[in-house]
Amino acid sequence: MTRPIVKCTRADWANILIGLWVIVSPFALGFARNSGLRWDNITVGVAVVLLTFAAGKVPLVRGAIVLLGGWLLISPLILGFSSTIVSWNNLVMGLLIVIGTILAESMPPMDVSPVNSVK
């Protein structure tokens, strides 16, 4: 019996952690009062986390994650929020999401099979 290969890399786990930070960053960095930017970060963070879990089985999902990272880069400008900390947070997190997703796509899959599996 052959198992389907699920592509899961360390870069995927990094994207999950980055997505979780994007979710909590409005509260941790103090820009939760701006509801548009708060919900934008929460929505993008949740989408990155969920899509990263799905990306192991559906490779085209990684393109959507790259787009979300790109949106995170420009969202403070589009939403009209010019705080330095927000801009830098979203710039760095957006770049890390894009880079992490590209790395995840280019890396070979990890072997997630049990060490002592019975055949």
C-alpha positions as CSV (number, residue, x, y, z in Angstrom):
1,M,0.0,0.0,0.0
2,T,1.5,3.3,-1.0
3,R,0.8,6.5,0.9
4,P,0.2,9.8,-0.9
5,I,3.1,12.2,-0.5
6,V,2.2,15.2,1.6
7,K,4.6,18.0,1.1
8,C,5.3,19.5,4.5
9,T,8.5,21.5,5.1
10,R,10.0,23.5,7.9
11,A,9.2,26.6,5.9
12,D,5.5,25.7,6.2
13,W,5.8,25.6,9.9
14,A,7.5,29.0,9.8
15,N,4.5,30.3,7.8
16,I,2.1,29.0,10.4
17,L,4.0,30.8,13.2
18,I,4.2,34.0,11.1
19,G,0.4,33.7,10.4
20,L,-0.2,33.3,14.2
21,W,1.9,36.4,14.8
22,V,-0.1,38.4,12.2
23,I,-3.3,37.4,14.0
24,V,-2.1,38.7,17.4
25,S,0.0,41.6,16.2
26,P,-2.8,44.2,16.3
27,F,-3.2,43.5,20.0
28,A,0.5,43.1,20.8
29,L,1.6,46.2,19.0
30,G,-1.4,48.4,19.9
31,F,-3.2,49.0,16.7
32,A,-6.3,47.0,17.5
33,R,-8.3,50.3,17.8
34,N,-8.2,50.6,14.0
35,S,-10.9,48.0,13.2
36,G,-10.2,47.9,9.5
37,L,-6.5,47.1,9.9
38,R,-7.2,44.8,12.9
39,W,-9.6,42.7,11.0
40,D,-7.4,42.7,7.9
41,N,-4.5,41.3,9.9
42,I,-6.7,38.8,11.7
43,T,-8.2,37.6,8.4
44,V,-4.9,37.4,6.6
45,G,-3.3,35.6,9.5
46,V,-6.1,33.0,9.7
47,A,-6.0,32.5,6.0
48,V,-2.2,32.0,5.9
49,V,-2.4,29.4,8.7
50,L,-5.3,27.5,7.1
51,L,-4.0,27.6,3.6
52,T,-0.5,26.5,4.8
53,F,-2.1,23.4,6.2
54,A,-3.9,22.8,2.9
55,A,-0.8,23.6,0.8
56,G,0.8,20.2,1.6
57,K,-1.9,18.5,-0.5
58,V,-2.9,21.2,-3.0
59,P,0.2,22.9,-4.4
60,L,-1.7,25.7,-6.1
61,V,-2.7,27.0,-2.7
62,R,0.8,28.3,-2.3
63,G,0.0,31.0,-4.9
64,A,-2.8,32.3,-2.8
65,I,-0.4,32.4,0.2
66,V,2.0,34.5,-1.8
67,L,-0.8,36.9,-2.8
68,L,-1.8,37.2,0.9
69,G,1.8,38.1,1.8
70,G,1.8,40.7,-1.0
71,W,-1.4,42.1,0.3
72,L,0.0,42.3,3.8
73,L,2.9,44.4,2.4
74,I,0.7,47.0,0.9
75,S,-2.4,46.9,3.2
76,P,-1.3,49.8,5.6
77,L,-1.0,52.1,2.5
78,I,-4.3,50.9,1.0
79,L,-6.2,51.1,4.3
80,G,-4.7,54.5,5.1
81,F,-2.8,53.6,8.3
82,S,0.7,55.2,8.4
83,S,2.0,54.2,11.8
84,T,5.6,53.2,11.6
85,I,5.2,50.1,13.7
86,V,2.3,48.8,11.7
87,S,4.0,49.5,8.4
88,W,7.2,47.7,9.4
89,N,5.3,44.8,11.0
90,N,3.2,44.2,7.9
91,L,6.2,44.8,5.6
92,V,8.4,42.3,7.4
93,M,5.7,39.7,7.9
94,G,4.5,40.0,4.3
95,L,8.0,39.5,3.0
96,L,8.6,36.5,5.3
97,I,5.3,34.9,4.2
98,V,6.3,35.3,0.5
99,I,9.8,34.0,1.1
100,G,8.7,31.2,3.3
101,T,6.1,30.1,0.7
102,I,8.6,30.1,-2.1
103,L,11.1,28.2,0.0
104,A,8.4,25.7,1.0
105,E,7.6,25.1,-2.7
106,S,11.2,24.6,-3.6
107,M,12.1,22.2,-0.8
108,P,11.7,18.4,-1.0
109,P,9.0,16.9,1.1
110,M,9.9,15.8,4.7
111,D,9.5,12.1,5.5
112,V,6.6,12.0,8.0
113,S,6.3,8.2,8.2
114,P,6.8,6.5,11.6
115,V,10.3,5.2,12.2
116,N,9.3,1.7,13.0
117,S,6.4,1.2,10.7
118,V,5.1,-2.3,10.0
119,K,4.8,-3.2,6.4
